[in-house]
Amino acid sequence: MLAVNLGGEGEVSDVINQQGPWALTPNWRSSRAGKTLHHLANDGHVFLIGLNITLPFPDDTVDLIYTNSVPIDLNSLLGPGVQSSEVRRILRLGGQWIRDGVLEWTKA
């Protein structure tokens, strides 16, 4: 099962945590723990650095997507937020999008 957390408030264990390139800057800290990317990786979190406009996953490949306190289809100070069209593109049939702890959408 392939599960992805698309940035936002806190990392999710046992999934790929995607962050934008800003997470590579020395001043970046996670919003909950205040840890650097290096510290979070040492804690066992897996990261993928990429932009929200075009997520680096093939079509119909992800089983579960988490978004927690992430701007959806909006711009923030760090750039474009997660695009709902990208979430829909990368989810496989039957895949689910969990937004802020609630099921947002299931791809049918």
Beta strands, then each sheet from edge to edge (+ up, - down):
strand 1: 3-8
strand 2: 16-19
strand 3: 46-49
strand 4: 62-68
strand 5: 75-76
strand 6: 79-80
strand 7: 91-99
strand 8: 102-106
sheet 1: 3+ 2+ 1+ 4+ 7+ 8-
sheet 2: 5+ 6-
end
